[in-house]
Amino acid sequence: MTVGWGLVGASTIAREWVIGAIRATGGQVVSVMSSDAERAKTYARENGIDRSTADLSVLLADPAIAAVYISTTNEKHGEQAIAAARAGKHVLCEKPLAMTLADAHAMVRCAREAGVVLATNHHLRNASSHIAMRDAIAAGKIGRPLAARVFHAVYLPPHLQGWRLDKPSAGGGVILDITVHDADTLRFVLGRNPIEVTAFSQSGGMGRQGLEDAVMGVMRFEDGILAQFHDGFTTRFAETGFEVHGTEGSLVARNVMTQRPVGSVTLRSEGGEEVLILGNRNLYETGLDAFHAAIAGNGRPSATGEDGIWSLATGLAVVEAARSGRAVNVETGL
């Protein structure tokens, strides 16, 4: 059965990644909504979408739409997701789920009460690199995990600059944009939850209105695992990476904190080095496959609403740690 989709937000990520993934996994994009009617109309025409609207209620009333993808600015996610759930639509929402934990919990609660699927679009857990790392750790290939290191500092391209750099009310800044991805990927790979964070943020010249454009810190996970992270919008020439070090070996991944199915993972142990074999499937198609299966009653989405609460709670703790200069506990309310 073809799943009809409505896009809430005429966004770059939908155009570059999600529309194609919906279509490649058996879905059909029926309509797009933007607060600017002309933008919505132009976006629909350029992306082969039949209908457009500037009114969320019109989109949600469309009987051809079974699911919505929300990719508006962060402060709008909560209200839009709750409206969609109450209209009986399944929801795939961009991270962070909301600006506050209270709103994120309300989203999860409304979806549960409406009997619809709510998923968080944490694409990185769909990467074959991170799946391979998770599986190697679960199989005991590195012994007991002790520490991890994530470097996810990139250069924010001009076409994505804007509210991320100058609009605190929309949830801008590198922490709610990138650090939440680190938190989710670490949870996924380690199979453990964060407990406490420390952090320092930086204003390196791109962020305005008090917004940070880089951050470094440490997350403490269950079992005493320490995870160092560096996120930024300001590093033009850096590469990304993800490492996990254990009592019997290390996993060293390079160029894997990305939307593309690229990068490498090397297992280092007493027996030498082994380059793990990775797949090359589109991360968003993997996520949409799982989402379509979940709404058909088969399994769960790649990242649930509860996973989104965990990453949001961790991101908010990093914000507070950087602001206050002290260690902050990660409290989800789950």
Contacts in CASP RR format, 6 or more apart in sequence:
PFRMAT RR
TARGET T0000
AUTHOR 0000-0000-0000
METHOD contacts of the structure
MODEL  1
MTVGWGLVGASTIAREWVIGAIRATGGQVVSVMSSDAERAKTYARENGID
RSTADLSVLLADPAIAAVYISTTNEKHGEQAIAAARAGKHVLCEKPLAMT
LADAHAMVRCAREAGVVLATNHHLRNASSHIAMRDAIAAGKIGRPLAARV
FHAVYLPPHLQGWRLDKPSAGGGVILDITVHDADTLRFVLGRNPIEVTAF
SQSGGMGRQGLEDAVMGVMRFEDGILAQFHDGFTTRFAETGFEVHGTEGS
LVARNVMTQRPVGSVTLRSEGGEEVLILGNRNLYETGLDAFHAAIAGNGR
PSATGEDGIWSLATGLAVVEAARSGRAVNVETGL
1 296 0 8 1.000
2 26 0 8 1.000
2 27 0 8 1.000
2 28 0 8 1.000
3 22 0 8 1.000
3 26 0 8 1.000
3 27 0 8 1.000
3 28 0 8 1.000
3 66 0 8 1.000
3 67 0 8 1.000
3 292 0 8 1.000
3 295 0 8 1.000
4 27 0 8 1.000
4 28 0 8 1.000
4 29 0 8 1.000
4 30 0 8 1.000
4 64 0 8 1.000
4 65 0 8 1.000
4 66 0 8 1.000
4 67 0 8 1.000
5 22 0 8 1.000
5 27 0 8 1.000
5 28 0 8 1.000
5 29 0 8 1.000
5 30 0 8 1.000
5 65 0 8 1.000
5 66 0 8 1.000
5 67 0 8 1.000
5 68 0 8 1.000
5 69 0 8 1.000
6 29 0 8 1.000
6 30 0 8 1.000
6 31 0 8 1.000
6 32 0 8 1.000
6 33 0 8 1.000
6 59 0 8 1.000
6 62 0 8 1.000
6 65 0 8 1.000
6 67 0 8 1.000
6 68 0 8 1.000
6 69 0 8 1.000
7 14 0 8 1.000
7 18 0 8 1.000
7 19 0 8 1.000
7 29 0 8 1.000
7 31 0 8 1.000
7 32 0 8 1.000
7 33 0 8 1.000
7 49 0 8 1.000
7 68 0 8 1.000
7 69 0 8 1.000
7 71 0 8 1.000
8 33 0 8 1.000
8 56 0 8 1.000
8 59 0 8 1.000
8 68 0 8 1.000
8 69 0 8 1.000
8 70 0 8 1.000
8 71 0 8 1.000
8 72 0 8 1.000
8 80 0 8 1.000
8 84 0 8 1.000
9 32 0 8 1.000
9 33 0 8 1.000
9 34 0 8 1.000
9 70 0 8 1.000
9 71 0 8 1.000
9 72 0 8 1.000
10 32 0 8 1.000
10 33 0 8 1.000
10 34 0 8 1.000
10 36 0 8 1.000
10 39 0 8 1.000
10 40 0 8 1.000
10 43 0 8 1.000
11 71 0 8 1.000
11 72 0 8 1.000
12 159 0 8 1.000
12 160 0 8 1.000
13 71 0 8 1.000
13 94 0 8 1.000
14 32 0 8 1.000
14 69 0 8 1.000
14 71 0 8 1.000
15 43 0 8 1.000
15 46 0 8 1.000
15 47 0 8 1.000
17 123 0 8 1.000
17 259 0 8 1.000
17 282 0 8 1.000
17 284 0 8 1.000
18 69 0 8 1.000
18 71 0 8 1.000
18 121 0 8 1.000
18 284 0 8 1.000
18 288 0 8 1.000
19 29 0 8 1.000
19 47 0 8 1.000
19 49 0 8 1.000
20 284 0 8 1.000
20 285 0 8 1.000
21 282 0 8 1.000
21 284 0 8 1.000
21 285 0 8 1.000
21 287 0 8 1.000
21 288 0 8 1.000
22 28 0 8 1.000
22 29 0 8 1.000
22 69 0 8 1.000
22 288 0 8 1.000
23 29 0 8 1.000
24 282 0 8 1.000
24 285 0 8 1.000
24 288 0 8 1.000
25 285 0 8 1.000
25 288 0 8 1.000
25 289 0 8 1.000
25 292 0 8 1.000
26 292 0 8 1.000
27 288 0 8 1.000
27 292 0 8 1.000
29 47 0 8 1.000
29 48 0 8 1.000
29 49 0 8 1.000
30 49 0 8 1.000
30 50 0 8 1.000
30 51 0 8 1.000
30 62 0 8 1.000
30 64 0 8 1.000
30 65 0 8 1.000
31 44 0 8 1.000
31 49 0 8 1.000
31 50 0 8 1.000
31 51 0 8 1.000
31 52 0 8 1.000
31 53 0 8 1.000
31 59 0 8 1.000
31 62 0 8 1.000
31 64 0 8 1.000
31 65 0 8 1.000
32 40 0 8 1.000
32 43 0 8 1.000
32 44 0 8 1.000
32 47 0 8 1.000
32 49 0 8 1.000
32 51 0 8 1.000
32 52 0 8 1.000
32 53 0 8 1.000
33 40 0 8 1.000
33 52 0 8 1.000
33 53 0 8 1.000
33 54 0 8 1.000
33 55 0 8 1.000
33 56 0 8 1.000
33 58 0 8 1.000
33 59 0 8 1.000
34 40 0 8 1.000
34 43 0 8 1.000
34 52 0 8 1.000
34 54 0 8 1.000
35 54 0 8 1.000
36 54 0 8 1.000
37 52 0 8 1.000
37 53 0 8 1.000
37 54 0 8 1.000
40 52 0 8 1.000
40 53 0 8 1.000
40 54 0 8 1.000
41 52 0 8 1.000
43 49 0 8 1.000
43 52 0 8 1.000
44 50 0 8 1.000
44 51 0 8 1.000
44 52 0 8 1.000
51 62 0 8 1.000
53 59 0 8 1.000
56 80 0 8 1.000
56 83 0 8 1.000
57 83 0 8 1.000
59 65 0 8 1.000
59 68 0 8 1.000
60 68 0 8 1.000
60 83 0 8 1.000
60 84 0 8 1.000
60 87 0 8 1.000
60 89 0 8 1.000
61 87 0 8 1.000
65 89 0 8 1.000
66 89 0 8 1.000
66 90 0 8 1.000
66 295 0 8 1.000
67 89 0 8 1.000
67 90 0 8 1.000
67 91 0 8 1.000
67 92 0 8 1.000
67 117 0 8 1.000
67 291 0 8 1.000
67 295 0 8 1.000
68 84 0 8 1.000
68 89 0 8 1.000
68 90 0 8 1.000
68 91 0 8 1.000
68 92 0 8 1.000
69 92 0 8 1.000
69 93 0 8 1.000
69 121 0 8 1.000
70 76 0 8 1.000
70 77 0 8 1.000
70 80 0 8 1.000
70 81 0 8 1.000
70 84 0 8 1.000
70 91 0 8 1.000
70 92 0 8 1.000
70 93 0 8 1.000
70 94 0 8 1.000
71 94 0 8 1.000
71 121 0 8 1.000
72 80 0 8 1.000
72 94 0 8 1.000
73 163 0 8 1.000
73 167 0 8 1.000
73 170 0 8 1.000
73 171 0 8 1.000
74 94 0 8 1.000
74 96 0 8 1.000
74 98 0 8 1.000
74 99 0 8 1.000
74 170 0 8 1.000
74 171 0 8 1.000
74 172 0 8 1.000
74 176 0 8 1.000
75 99 0 8 1.000
75 169 0 8 1.000
75 170 0 8 1.000
75 171 0 8 1.000
77 93 0 8 1.000
77 94 0 8 1.000
77 96 0 8 1.000
77 97 0 8 1.000
77 98 0 8 1.000
77 99 0 8 1.000
77 103 0 8 1.000
77 107 0 8 1.000
78 93 0 8 1.000
78 97 0 8 1.000
78 98 0 8 1.000
78 103 0 8 1.000
78 104 0 8 1.000
78 106 0 8 1.000
78 107 0 8 1.000
81 91 0 8 1.000
81 93 0 8 1.000
81 97 0 8 1.000
81 107 0 8 1.000
81 110 0 8 1.000
81 111 0 8 1.000
81 118 0 8 1.000
82 106 0 8 1.000
82 107 0 8 1.000
82 110 0 8 1.000
84 91 0 8 1.000
84 116 0 8 1.000
85 91 0 8 1.000
85 107 0 8 1.000
85 110 0 8 1.000
85 111 0 8 1.000
85 113 0 8 1.000
85 114 0 8 1.000
85 116 0 8 1.000
85 118 0 8 1.000
86 110 0 8 1.000
86 114 0 8 1.000
88 114 0 8 1.000
88 115 0 8 1.000
88 116 0 8 1.000
89 116 0 8 1.000
90 116 0 8 1.000
90 117 0 8 1.000
90 118 0 8 1.000
90 291 0 8 1.000
90 295 0 8 1.000
91 107 0 8 1.000
91 111 0 8 1.000
91 116 0 8 1.000
91 117 0 8 1.000
91 118 0 8 1.000
91 119 0 8 1.000
92 119 0 8 1.000
92 121 0 8 1.000
92 288 0 8 1.000
92 291 0 8 1.000
92 301 0 8 1.000
93 107 0 8 1.000
93 118 0 8 1.000
93 119 0 8 1.000
93 120 0 8 1.000
93 121 0 8 1.000
93 305 0 8 1.000
94 120 0 8 1.000
94 121 0 8 1.000
95 120 0 8 1.000
95 121 0 8 1.000
95 122 0 8 1.000
95 180 0 8 1.000
95 181 0 8 1.000
95 184 0 8 1.000
95 308 0 8 1.000
95 311 0 8 1.000
95 312 0 8 1.000
96 104 0 8 1.000
96 171 0 8 1.000
96 176 0 8 1.000
96 180 0 8 1.000
96 308 0 8 1.000
96 311 0 8 1.000
96 312 0 8 1.000
96 315 0 8 1.000
97 103 0 8 1.000
97 104 0 8 1.000
97 107 0 8 1.000
97 120 0 8 1.000
97 305 0 8 1.000
97 308 0 8 1.000
97 309 0 8 1.000
97 312 0 8 1.000
98 104 0 8 1.000
98 107 0 8 1.000
98 312 0 8 1.000
99 171 0 8 1.000
100 316 0 8 1.000
101 309 0 8 1.000
101 312 0 8 1.000
101 313 0 8 1.000
101 316 0 8 1.000
101 332 0 8 1.000
101 333 0 8 1.000
104 305 0 8 1.000
104 308 0 8 1.000
104 309 0 8 1.000
104 312 0 8 1.000
105 309 0 8 1.000
105 333 0 8 1.000
107 118 0 8 1.000
107 305 0 8 1.000
108 118 0 8 1.000
108 305 0 8 1.000
108 306 0 8 1.000
108 309 0 8 1.000
111 117 0 8 1.000
111 118 0 8 1.000
111 305 0 8 1.000
116 295 0 8 1.000
117 291 0 8 1.000
117 294 0 8 1.000
117 295 0 8 1.000
117 301 0 8 1.000
118 304 0 8 1.000
118 305 0 8 1.000
119 291 0 8 1.000
119 294 0 8 1.000
119 301 0 8 1.000
119 302 0 8 1.000
119 303 0 8 1.000
119 304 0 8 1.000
119 305 0 8 1.000
120 184 0 8 1.000
120 301 0 8 1.000
120 303 0 8 1.000
120 304 0 8 1.000
120 305 0 8 1.000
120 307 0 8 1.000
120 308 0 8 1.000
120 311 0 8 1.000
121 303 0 8 1.000
122 181 0 8 1.000
122 184 0 8 1.000
122 185 0 8 1.000
122 188 0 8 1.000
122 302 0 8 1.000
122 303 0 8 1.000
122 307 0 8 1.000
122 308 0 8 1.000
122 311 0 8 1.000
123 259 0 8 1.000
123 283 0 8 1.000
123 284 0 8 1.000
123 287 0 8 1.000
124 130 0 8 1.000
124 181 0 8 1.000
124 184 0 8 1.000
124 185 0 8 1.000
124 188 0 8 1.000
124 256 0 8 1.000
124 257 0 8 1.000
124 283 0 8 1.000
125 131 0 8 1.000
125 184 0 8 1.000
125 185 0 8 1.000
125 188 0 8 1.000
125 302 0 8 1.000
125 303 0 8 1.000
126 283 0 8 1.000
126 284 0 8 1.000
126 286 0 8 1.000
126 287 0 8 1.000
126 290 0 8 1.000
126 302 0 8 1.000
127 256 0 8 1.000
127 261 0 8 1.000
127 283 0 8 1.000
128 261 0 8 1.000
128 278 0 8 1.000
128 279 0 8 1.000
128 280 0 8 1.000
128 281 0 8 1.000
129 242 0 8 1.000
129 253 0 8 1.000
129 256 0 8 1.000
129 263 0 8 1.000
129 264 0 8 1.000
129 265 0 8 1.000
129 278 0 8 1.000
130 185 0 8 1.000
130 188 0 8 1.000
130 189 0 8 1.000
130 242 0 8 1.000
130 253 0 8 1.000
130 256 0 8 1.000
132 265 0 8 1.000
132 276 0 8 1.000
132 277 0 8 1.000
132 278 0 8 1.000
133 189 0 8 1.000
133 242 0 8 1.000
133 244 0 8 1.000
133 251 0 8 1.000
133 253 0 8 1.000
133 265 0 8 1.000
134 188 0 8 1.000
134 189 0 8 1.000
134 190 0 8 1.000
134 191 0 8 1.000
136 142 0 8 1.000
136 251 0 8 1.000
136 267 0 8 1.000
136 276 0 8 1.000
137 145 0 8 1.000
137 189 0 8 1.000
137 190 0 8 1.000
137 191 0 8 1.000
137 244 0 8 1.000
137 251 0 8 1.000
138 191 0 8 1.000
140 248 0 8 1.000
141 248 0 8 1.000
141 249 0 8 1.000
141 251 0 8 1.000
141 267 0 8 1.000
141 269 0 8 1.000
142 244 0 8 1.000
142 245 0 8 1.000
142 246 0 8 1.000
142 247 0 8 1.000
142 248 0 8 1.000
142 249 0 8 1.000
142 250 0 8 1.000
142 251 0 8 1.000
142 267 0 8 1.000
142 269 0 8 1.000
143 246 0 8 1.000
143 247 0 8 1.000
143 248 0 8 1.000
143 249 0 8 1.000
144 223 0 8 1.000
144 246 0 8 1.000
144 247 0 8 1.000
144 248 0 8 1.000
145 190 0 8 1.000
145 223 0 8 1.000
145 225 0 8 1.000
145 244 0 8 1.000
145 245 0 8 1.000
145 246 0 8 1.000
146 225 0 8 1.000
146 226 0 8 1.000
146 245 0 8 1.000
146 246 0 8 1.000
146 247 0 8 1.000
147 225 0 8 1.000
147 226 0 8 1.000
147 227 0 8 1.000
147 228 0 8 1.000
147 244 0 8 1.000
147 245 0 8 1.000
147 246 0 8 1.000
148 186 0 8 1.000
148 189 0 8 1.000
148 190 0 8 1.000
148 221 0 8 1.000
148 225 0 8 1.000
148 226 0 8 1.000
148 227 0 8 1.000
148 228 0 8 1.000
148 242 0 8 1.000
148 243 0 8 1.000
148 244 0 8 1.000
148 245 0 8 1.000
149 227 0 8 1.000
149 228 0 8 1.000
149 229 0 8 1.000
149 241 0 8 1.000
149 242 0 8 1.000
149 243 0 8 1.000
149 245 0 8 1.000
150 182 0 8 1.000
150 185 0 8 1.000
150 186 0 8 1.000
150 227 0 8 1.000
150 228 0 8 1.000
150 229 0 8 1.000
150 230 0 8 1.000
150 241 0 8 1.000
150 242 0 8 1.000
150 243 0 8 1.000
150 257 0 8 1.000
151 229 0 8 1.000
151 230 0 8 1.000
151 238 0 8 1.000
151 239 0 8 1.000
151 240 0 8 1.000
151 241 0 8 1.000
151 242 0 8 1.000
151 257 0 8 1.000
152 178 0 8 1.000
152 179 0 8 1.000
152 181 0 8 1.000
152 182 0 8 1.000
152 229 0 8 1.000
152 230 0 8 1.000
152 231 0 8 1.000
152 232 0 8 1.000
152 240 0 8 1.000
152 241 0 8 1.000
152 257 0 8 1.000
153 214 0 8 1.000
153 230 0 8 1.000
153 231 0 8 1.000
153 232 0 8 1.000
153 234 0 8 1.000
153 235 0 8 1.000
153 238 0 8 1.000
153 240 0 8 1.000
154 178 0 8 1.000
154 232 0 8 1.000
154 233 0 8 1.000
154 235 0 8 1.000
154 238 0 8 1.000
154 240 0 8 1.000
154 257 0 8 1.000
155 233 0 8 1.000
155 234 0 8 1.000
155 235 0 8 1.000
155 236 0 8 1.000
156 164 0 8 1.000
156 165 0 8 1.000
156 206 0 8 1.000
156 213 0 8 1.000
156 232 0 8 1.000
156 233 0 8 1.000
156 234 0 8 1.000
161 206 0 8 1.000
163 170 0 8 1.000
163 171 0 8 1.000
163 172 0 8 1.000
164 172 0 8 1.000
164 173 0 8 1.000
164 174 0 8 1.000
164 177 0 8 1.000
164 211 0 8 1.000
164 233 0 8 1.000
165 172 0 8 1.000
165 173 0 8 1.000
165 206 0 8 1.000
165 207 0 8 1.000
165 208 0 8 1.000
165 211 0 8 1.000
165 213 0 8 1.000
165 233 0 8 1.000
166 207 0 8 1.000
166 208 0 8 1.000
166 209 0 8 1.000
166 211 0 8 1.000
167 209 0 8 1.000
167 211 0 8 1.000
168 209 0 8 1.000
168 210 0 8 1.000
168 211 0 8 1.000
172 211 0 8 1.000
173 207 0 8 1.000
173 211 0 8 1.000
173 212 0 8 1.000
173 213 0 8 1.000
173 233 0 8 1.000
174 201 0 8 1.000
174 212 0 8 1.000
174 213 0 8 1.000
174 214 0 8 1.000
174 215 0 8 1.000
174 231 0 8 1.000
174 232 0 8 1.000
174 233 0 8 1.000
175 199 0 8 1.000
175 201 0 8 1.000
175 212 0 8 1.000
175 215 0 8 1.000
175 231 0 8 1.000
175 315 0 8 1.000
175 318 0 8 1.000
175 319 0 8 1.000
175 322 0 8 1.000
176 315 0 8 1.000
176 319 0 8 1.000
177 233 0 8 1.000
178 231 0 8 1.000
178 232 0 8 1.000
178 233 0 8 1.000
179 215 0 8 1.000
179 229 0 8 1.000
179 231 0 8 1.000
179 314 0 8 1.000
179 315 0 8 1.000
179 318 0 8 1.000
180 308 0 8 1.000
180 311 0 8 1.000
180 312 0 8 1.000
180 314 0 8 1.000
180 315 0 8 1.000
181 257 0 8 1.000
181 311 0 8 1.000
182 229 0 8 1.000
182 231 0 8 1.000
182 257 0 8 1.000
183 194 0 8 1.000
183 219 0 8 1.000
183 310 0 8 1.000
183 311 0 8 1.000
183 314 0 8 1.000
183 315 0 8 1.000
184 303 0 8 1.000
184 307 0 8 1.000
184 308 0 8 1.000
184 310 0 8 1.000
184 311 0 8 1.000
185 242 0 8 1.000
185 257 0 8 1.000
186 194 0 8 1.000
186 219 0 8 1.000
186 221 0 8 1.000
186 227 0 8 1.000
187 193 0 8 1.000
187 194 0 8 1.000
187 307 0 8 1.000
187 310 0 8 1.000
187 311 0 8 1.000
189 242 0 8 1.000
189 244 0 8 1.000
190 221 0 8 1.000
190 225 0 8 1.000
190 227 0 8 1.000
190 244 0 8 1.000
192 221 0 8 1.000
192 222 0 8 1.000
192 223 0 8 1.000
192 225 0 8 1.000
193 221 0 8 1.000
193 222 0 8 1.000
193 310 0 8 1.000
193 330 0 8 1.000
194 219 0 8 1.000
194 220 0 8 1.000
194 221 0 8 1.000
194 227 0 8 1.000
194 310 0 8 1.000
194 314 0 8 1.000
194 317 0 8 1.000
194 330 0 8 1.000
195 220 0 8 1.000
195 221 0 8 1.000
195 222 0 8 1.000
195 224 0 8 1.000
195 329 0 8 1.000
195 330 0 8 1.000
196 219 0 8 1.000
196 220 0 8 1.000
196 317 0 8 1.000
196 327 0 8 1.000
196 328 0 8 1.000
196 329 0 8 1.000
196 330 0 8 1.000
197 217 0 8 1.000
197 218 0 8 1.000
197 219 0 8 1.000
197 220 0 8 1.000
197 314 0 8 1.000
197 315 0 8 1.000
197 317 0 8 1.000
197 318 0 8 1.000
197 321 0 8 1.000
197 327 0 8 1.000
197 328 0 8 1.000
197 330 0 8 1.000
198 217 0 8 1.000
198 218 0 8 1.000
198 321 0 8 1.000
198 325 0 8 1.000
198 326 0 8 1.000
198 327 0 8 1.000
198 328 0 8 1.000
199 215 0 8 1.000
199 216 0 8 1.000
199 217 0 8 1.000
199 218 0 8 1.000
199 318 0 8 1.000
199 321 0 8 1.000
199 322 0 8 1.000
200 215 0 8 1.000
200 216 0 8 1.000
200 217 0 8 1.000
200 322 0 8 1.000
200 325 0 8 1.000
201 212 0 8 1.000
201 214 0 8 1.000
201 215 0 8 1.000
201 322 0 8 1.000
201 323 0 8 1.000
202 212 0 8 1.000
202 213 0 8 1.000
202 214 0 8 1.000
202 215 0 8 1.000
202 216 0 8 1.000
203 210 0 8 1.000
203 211 0 8 1.000
203 212 0 8 1.000
203 213 0 8 1.000
204 213 0 8 1.000
204 214 0 8 1.000
204 234 0 8 1.000
205 213 0 8 1.000
205 234 0 8 1.000
206 213 0 8 1.000
206 233 0 8 1.000
206 234 0 8 1.000
207 213 0 8 1.000
207 233 0 8 1.000
212 322 0 8 1.000
213 232 0 8 1.000
213 233 0 8 1.000
213 234 0 8 1.000
214 230 0 8 1.000
214 231 0 8 1.000
214 232 0 8 1.000
214 233 0 8 1.000
214 234 0 8 1.000
214 235 0 8 1.000
215 229 0 8 1.000
215 230 0 8 1.000
215 231 0 8 1.000
215 232 0 8 1.000
215 318 0 8 1.000
215 322 0 8 1.000
216 228 0 8 1.000
216 229 0 8 1.000
216 230 0 8 1.000
216 231 0 8 1.000
217 228 0 8 1.000
217 229 0 8 1.000
217 230 0 8 1.000
217 318 0 8 1.000
217 321 0 8 1.000
218 226 0 8 1.000
218 227 0 8 1.000
218 228 0 8 1.000
218 229 0 8 1.000
219 226 0 8 1.000
219 227 0 8 1.000
219 229 0 8 1.000
219 314 0 8 1.000
219 330 0 8 1.000
220 226 0 8 1.000
220 227 0 8 1.000
221 227 0 8 1.000
239 254 0 8 1.000
239 255 0 8 1.000
240 254 0 8 1.000
240 255 0 8 1.000
240 256 0 8 1.000
240 257 0 8 1.000
240 258 0 8 1.000
241 253 0 8 1.000
241 254 0 8 1.000
241 255 0 8 1.000
241 256 0 8 1.000
241 257 0 8 1.000
242 251 0 8 1.000
242 253 0 8 1.000
242 256 0 8 1.000
242 257 0 8 1.000
243 250 0 8 1.000
243 251 0 8 1.000
243 252 0 8 1.000
243 253 0 8 1.000
244 250 0 8 1.000
244 251 0 8 1.000
245 251 0 8 1.000
248 269 0 8 1.000
248 270 0 8 1.000
249 267 0 8 1.000
249 268 0 8 1.000
249 269 0 8 1.000
249 270 0 8 1.000
250 267 0 8 1.000
250 268 0 8 1.000
250 269 0 8 1.000
251 265 0 8 1.000
251 266 0 8 1.000
251 267 0 8 1.000
251 268 0 8 1.000
252 265 0 8 1.000
252 266 0 8 1.000
252 268 0 8 1.000
253 263 0 8 1.000
253 264 0 8 1.000
253 265 0 8 1.000
253 266 0 8 1.000
254 263 0 8 1.000
254 264 0 8 1.000
255 262 0 8 1.000
255 263 0 8 1.000
255 264 0 8 1.000
256 262 0 8 1.000
256 263 0 8 1.000
256 264 0 8 1.000
256 265 0 8 1.000
259 283 0 8 1.000
259 284 0 8 1.000
260 283 0 8 1.000
261 278 0 8 1.000
261 279 0 8 1.000
261 280 0 8 1.000
261 281 0 8 1.000
261 282 0 8 1.000
261 283 0 8 1.000
262 280 0 8 1.000
263 278 0 8 1.000
264 275 0 8 1.000
264 276 0 8 1.000
264 278 0 8 1.000
265 275 0 8 1.000
265 276 0 8 1.000
265 278 0 8 1.000
266 273 0 8 1.000
266 274 0 8 1.000
266 275 0 8 1.000
266 276 0 8 1.000
267 273 0 8 1.000
267 274 0 8 1.000
267 275 0 8 1.000
267 276 0 8 1.000
286 302 0 8 1.000
287 301 0 8 1.000
287 302 0 8 1.000
290 299 0 8 1.000
290 300 0 8 1.000
290 301 0 8 1.000
290 302 0 8 1.000
291 301 0 8 1.000
291 302 0 8 1.000
293 299 0 8 1.000
294 300 0 8 1.000
294 301 0 8 1.000
306 334 0 8 1.000
309 332 0 8 1.000
309 333 0 8 1.000
309 334 0 8 1.000
310 332 0 8 1.000
310 334 0 8 1.000
313 330 0 8 1.000
313 331 0 8 1.000
313 332 0 8 1.000
313 333 0 8 1.000
314 330 0 8 1.000
317 328 0 8 1.000
317 329 0 8 1.000
317 330 0 8 1.000
317 331 0 8 1.000
318 328 0 8 1.000
320 328 0 8 1.000
321 327 0 8 1.000
321 328 0 8 1.000
END
